Amino acid sequence: MSSTNQDIMDNFATEIPGLNFGDVIEVGAGYVVPLIDDPNVERDYITFEEALKAKVLKFTDTGNINQLKIKNTGDKDVLILAGQIVSSQGTQDRIFAETTFIMSHETVTLTCNCCEASKPISGGTEFKGSVVASPRNIKYCSIMTDVAHYQRQDKIWSKVESTRTKLKNQGVYKSGKSTDKLEEIAEESKKTTKNLLNKAKLVNNQRGVVVLNNDAKIVGVEIFDSPETYKNLHEKIIESYLEDFTDKPKPKPTAGLKTVLQNELKCMFSNQIEVDNKKDRCLFRKEDMKLNGEVIFSPSEKKKKQKRIVMFRAGME
């Protein structure tokens, strides 16, 4: 008898606190802790970043603010993550609001949010995939769009503005226009803080990361089934937590932080995270820790292979 999604999730929750933690890295006012493991998973997909390099994705505006058409012309399935930005000169930039696999030679319509308010929508316009990451608070807001889309759209616009203001006040971002594109905000911030972000270097066999603030509280945890997948996403993941790294308060000493981290992870999974056995993507909310999250299982279409968790992530809006 095959395992259900809930069985797989429960086993995952038991194993995660016992994962190998890398050295604690101070990055500004935050901490980055690599999760190191080699589960020997043979990937049968590529990431969004790999697909962009291979030029196998085509993005088209549907004319609907919350829908974007994507065609995968390649021979491999592509993992698309909620929070990924796509931009265009001729229509409003979007941010994906769902994580999914686009199968090889498949065309799908994905849920998205607008992350630019400076021009109208133009149906049929093509996009390009952005090389920058959406900030953490926007990313974890966008993944909950399935819960209440139109309420979330207003929150996305609000969070773009609040992020711009916060980074401007910290001296990271210079412009002062409320209509600035999220991509431009992220791109300038990335350049300004390059030396800071470089402190969180990728380590061998890293397949995930936990990010904590200077109170040693988790603001994000992102884990993937394969070190190769995480390697392709590492830079963007670290960039997305920039606002947590550039705060001014001095970090607490790192002594005993791994023990604190283990306790935080145990707290995250102490109450069962329920997932839908009929869906490959499940959303959850940890009210006690103020974390939004999602679990991505390997596609149901791939019934010949053992089902597994491809990605688990949770973070603060």
Secondary structure per residue as TSV (DSSP state, phi and psi in degrees):
chain	resnum	aa	ss	phi	psi
A	1	M	-	360.0	129.2
A	2	S	-	-75.8	152.3
A	3	S	-	-73.8	144.2
A	4	T	-	-82.7	166.9
A	5	N	H	-56.2	-39.0
A	6	Q	H	-67.4	-37.7
A	7	D	H	-60.7	-45.5
A	8	I	H	-64.6	-40.5
A	9	M	H	-65.7	-42.1
A	10	D	H	-64.9	-40.5
A	11	N	H	-65.1	-41.0
A	12	F	H	-60.2	-45.3
A	13	A	H	-62.5	-32.8
A	14	T	H	-72.6	-35.8
A	15	E	H	-81.9	-33.5
A	16	I	G	-59.0	-47.6
A	17	P	G	-58.2	-20.1
A	18	G	G	-95.3	6.0
A	19	L	S	-61.5	156.6
A	20	N	E	-75.4	123.2
A	21	F	E	-94.6	135.3
A	22	G	-	-79.2	-175.6
A	23	D	-	-63.3	139.9
A	24	V	-	-69.7	128.5
A	25	I	E	-114.9	124.0
A	26	E	E	-82.2	126.2
A	27	V	E	-128.2	100.8
A	28	G	T	61.4	-125.0
A	29	A	T	-96.4	8.8
A	30	G	E	-120.2	179.6
A	31	Y	E	-127.3	142.2
A	32	V	E	-120.0	129.1
A	33	V	E	-124.9	111.7
A	34	P	E	-67.3	145.6
A	35	L	E	-106.8	120.4
A	36	I	E	-115.9	129.5
A	37	D	-	-169.6	154.7
A	38	D	-	-130.6	86.1
A	39	P	-	-77.0	-0.7
A	40	N	-	58.1	39.4
A	41	V	-	-82.1	129.1
A	42	E	-	-87.1	111.4
A	43	R	-	-67.8	136.6
A	44	D	-	-118.5	28.6
A	45	Y	E	-152.8	171.1
A	46	I	E	-124.8	162.2
A	47	T	E	-84.8	168.6
A	48	F	H	-55.6	-43.6
A	49	E	H	-63.3	-41.8
A	50	E	H	-66.3	-37.2
A	51	A	H	-67.3	-36.3
A	52	L	H	-63.7	-43.3
A	53	K	H	-63.1	-36.2
A	54	A	H	-80.8	-8.9
A	55	K	T	57.2	47.5
A	56	V	-	-109.5	2.1
A	57	L	E	-111.3	138.2
A	58	K	E	-126.1	125.8
A	59	F	E	-110.8	134.4
A	60	T	E	-135.7	134.8
A	61	D	E	-71.9	128.1
A	62	T	-	-83.2	-11.3
A	63	G	S	91.3	-4.8
A	64	N	S	-106.8	130.6
A	65	I	T	-58.5	-28.2
A	66	N	T	-113.7	25.7
A	67	Q	E	-141.8	137.9
A	68	L	E	-137.0	134.6
A	69	K	E	-93.0	133.8
A	70	I	E	-130.6	131.8
A	71	K	E	-114.8	129.2
A	72	N	E	-102.9	108.7
A	73	T	-	-91.4	-0.6
A	74	G	S	-86.8	176.4
A	75	D	S	-92.9	-3.1
A	76	K	S	-119.4	149.1
A	77	D	E	-66.8	149.8
A	78	V	E	-119.9	130.2
A	79	L	E	-87.8	114.8
A	80	I	E	-102.5	128.9
A	81	L	-	-103.2	137.9
A	82	A	T	-59.3	137.6
A	83	G	T	104.0	-11.9
A	84	Q	-	-74.0	135.7
A	85	I	E	-94.8	140.2
A	86	V	E	-126.1	141.2
A	87	S	E	-127.5	161.2
A	88	S	-	-155.1	147.3
A	89	Q	S	-79.2	-21.0
A	90	G	S	-104.1	-3.5
A	91	T	S	-153.4	178.0
A	92	Q	-	-72.1	137.4
A	93	D	-	-62.5	151.8
A	94	R	E	-127.6	162.2
A	95	I	E	-130.3	127.3
A	96	F	E	-63.4	139.3
A	97	A	-	-111.6	8.1
A	98	E	-	-144.8	144.1
A	99	T	-	-96.7	132.0
A	100	T	E	-160.0	168.7
A	101	F	E	-99.9	133.0
A	102	I	E	-101.9	113.5
A	103	M	-	-68.0	159.8
A	104	S	T	-58.9	136.9
A	105	H	T	57.4	35.6
A	106	E	-	-116.4	146.1
A	107	T	E	-116.5	127.2
A	108	V	E	-131.9	161.3
A	109	T	E	-111.5	119.4
A	110	L	E	-105.7	149.3
A	111	T	E	-72.0	138.2
A	112	C	E	-147.7	170.9
A	113	N	E	-121.1	150.9
A	114	C	E	-78.3	135.7
A	115	C	-	-124.7	27.9
A	116	E	-	-151.0	132.1
A	117	A	-	-116.2	19.2
A	118	S	S	-96.4	-6.7
A	119	K	S	-154.2	162.8
A	120	P	-	-77.3	167.7
A	121	I	-	-79.3	143.9
A	122	S	-	-132.6	103.5
A	123	G	T	-60.3	142.1
A	124	G	T	89.3	-10.5
A	125	T	-	-72.9	142.2
A	126	E	E	-91.0	154.9
A	127	F	E	-118.3	168.9
A	128	K	E	-124.1	149.6
A	129	G	E	-73.5	135.9
A	130	S	-	-83.5	148.4
A	131	V	S	-94.6	3.1
A	132	V	S	-109.7	164.6
A	133	A	-	-103.6	144.5
A	134	S	-	-74.0	141.4
A	135	P	-	-57.7	153.0
A	136	R	H	-51.0	-47.8
A	137	N	H	-64.8	-32.3
A	138	I	H	-76.8	-40.0
A	139	K	H	-59.3	-47.6
A	140	Y	H	-79.1	-14.6
A	141	C	H	-77.7	-42.0
A	142	S	H	-65.8	-32.2
A	143	I	T	-68.5	-16.7
A	144	M	T	-93.9	9.0
A	145	T	T	-57.1	-34.0
A	146	D	T	-58.2	-23.7
A	147	V	T	-71.6	-46.3
A	148	A	-	-159.4	87.9
A	149	H	H	-56.7	-54.5
A	150	Y	H	-69.3	-31.3
A	151	Q	H	-65.6	-39.0
A	152	R	H	-68.2	-34.0
A	153	Q	H	-60.5	-43.5
A	154	D	H	-62.0	-38.8
A	155	K	H	-67.3	-37.3
A	156	I	H	-61.5	-49.1
A	157	W	H	-59.0	-42.6
A	158	S	H	-63.0	-40.5
A	159	K	H	-72.3	-32.6
A	160	V	H	-60.1	-45.2
A	161	E	H	-67.2	-43.5
A	162	S	H	-68.0	-34.3
A	163	T	H	-66.8	-43.8
A	164	R	H	-59.0	-45.2
A	165	T	H	-65.4	-42.8
A	166	K	H	-63.8	-46.6
A	167	L	H	-68.4	-31.4
A	168	K	H	-66.8	-44.3
A	169	N	H	-64.2	-28.4
A	170	Q	T	-84.4	-2.9
A	171	G	T	80.9	9.5
A	172	V	S	-84.7	-33.8
A	173	Y	-	-123.7	135.0
A	174	K	-	-96.4	-35.3
A	175	S	-	-67.1	159.1
A	176	G	-	-125.1	12.4
A	177	K	-	-86.3	132.5
A	178	S	T	-71.9	-13.9
A	179	T	T	-94.6	8.0
A	180	D	-	-57.7	143.1
A	181	K	-	-72.6	142.5
A	182	L	H	-58.4	-39.4
A	183	E	H	-60.2	-41.6
A	184	E	H	-66.9	-40.3
A	185	I	H	-61.1	-47.2
A	186	A	H	-67.0	-39.3
A	187	E	H	-65.5	-46.7
A	188	E	H	-66.0	-40.9
A	189	S	H	-62.9	-39.5
A	190	K	H	-61.5	-44.0
A	191	K	H	-67.2	-40.4
A	192	T	H	-67.2	-31.4
A	193	T	T	-112.1	23.2
A	194	K	H	-54.3	-46.8
A	195	N	H	-64.4	-36.2
A	196	L	H	-66.0	-48.5
A	197	L	H	-66.6	-29.1
A	198	N	T	-66.7	-15.0
A	199	K	T	-64.2	-31.5
A	200	A	S	-89.1	72.8
A	201	K	-	-77.7	148.5
A	202	L	-	-65.7	139.7
A	203	V	-	-115.2	162.7
A	204	N	T	-60.0	136.8
A	205	N	T	60.1	26.7
A	206	Q	E	-78.0	127.5
A	207	R	E	-124.3	11.6
A	208	G	E	-174.6	179.5
A	209	V	E	-154.7	147.4
A	210	V	E	-118.4	132.1
A	211	V	E	-113.8	128.6
A	212	L	E	-121.8	151.8
A	213	N	-	-85.9	-175.1
A	214	N	T	-76.9	2.2
A	215	D	T	-101.3	11.5
A	216	A	S	61.0	31.7
A	217	K	-	-104.3	139.5
A	218	I	E	-67.4	126.9
A	219	V	E	-108.2	-12.7
A	220	G	E	-170.5	142.9
A	221	V	E	-139.6	128.1
A	222	E	E	-135.2	120.8
A	223	I	E	-130.9	136.6
A	224	F	E	-123.4	163.1
A	225	D	S	-74.4	-18.4
A	226	S	-	-138.1	135.1
A	227	P	H	-57.7	-31.6
A	228	E	H	-66.8	-38.0
A	229	T	H	-65.0	-49.2
A	230	Y	H	-60.7	-39.0
A	231	K	H	-55.3	-40.3
A	232	N	H	-73.2	-17.3
A	233	L	H	-109.9	-10.9
A	234	H	H	-51.5	-51.3
A	235	E	H	-60.0	-45.8
A	236	K	H	-66.4	-38.5
A	237	I	H	-61.8	-47.2
A	238	I	H	-63.4	-42.7
A	239	E	H	-60.0	-32.7
A	240	S	T	-67.7	-16.9
A	241	Y	T	-100.6	18.4
A	242	L	H	-53.7	-41.7
A	243	E	H	-63.6	-24.7
A	244	D	H	-80.9	-23.1
A	245	F	H	-88.3	-26.6
A	246	T	S	-95.0	2.6
A	247	D	-	-63.7	153.2
A	248	K	-	-82.2	-32.8
A	249	P	S	-55.1	143.2
A	250	K	-	-72.0	134.4
A	251	P	-	-62.7	151.2
A	252	K	-	-72.0	158.0
A	253	P	-	-57.0	146.8
A	254	T	-	-84.3	-4.1
A	255	A	T	-57.6	126.3
A	256	G	T	77.3	6.8
A	257	L	H	-67.2	-32.8
A	258	K	H	-64.1	-35.5
A	259	T	H	-66.1	-42.3
A	260	V	H	-59.9	-43.0
A	261	L	H	-62.5	-44.9
A	262	Q	H	-59.0	-40.9
A	263	N	H	-65.4	-38.5
A	264	E	H	-64.4	-42.4
A	265	L	H	-66.8	-40.1
A	266	K	H	-62.0	-38.4
A	267	C	H	-64.0	-39.3
A	268	M	H	-59.5	-39.3
A	269	F	H	-102.4	5.7
A	270	S	H	-63.1	-39.6
A	271	N	S	-97.8	129.3
A	272	Q	-	-52.4	130.4
A	273	I	-	-88.5	112.0
A	274	E	-	-84.4	135.5
A	275	V	-	-125.7	158.1
A	276	D	-	-86.5	124.2
A	277	N	T	-72.0	-10.0
A	278	K	T	-102.8	-1.4
A	279	K	-	-121.6	147.1
A	280	D	S	-88.2	-12.1
A	281	R	E	-128.4	124.9
A	282	C	E	-127.9	132.3
A	283	L	E	-98.1	151.8
A	284	F	E	-149.5	163.3
A	285	R	E	-134.7	125.1
A	286	K	E	-101.9	94.5
A	287	E	T	-61.8	-38.5
A	288	D	T	-66.5	-26.3
A	289	M	T	-109.8	0.3
A	290	K	T	57.4	43.3
A	291	L	E	-115.1	134.9
A	292	N	E	-96.2	149.0
A	293	G	E	-153.0	167.4
A	294	E	E	-146.4	148.5
A	295	V	E	-121.8	129.9
A	296	I	E	-114.8	120.7
A	297	F	E	-96.6	156.6
A	298	S	-	-60.2	145.4
A	299	P	-	-55.9	140.6
A	300	S	T	-63.5	-25.2
A	301	E	T	-62.6	-26.7
A	302	K	-	-88.7	61.9
A	303	K	T	-70.5	-18.5
A	304	K	T	-73.9	-21.0
A	305	K	S	-101.1	153.1
A	306	Q	-	-66.5	129.5
A	307	K	-	-70.1	142.7
A	308	R	-	-151.0	168.1
A	309	I	E	-84.7	121.4
A	310	V	E	-86.5	-36.9
A	311	M	E	-150.1	140.0
A	312	F	E	-131.2	130.1
A	313	R	E	-150.0	148.4
A	314	A	E	-148.8	143.4
A	315	G	E	-165.6	167.6
A	316	M	-	-81.2	140.6
A	317	E	-	-72.7	360.0
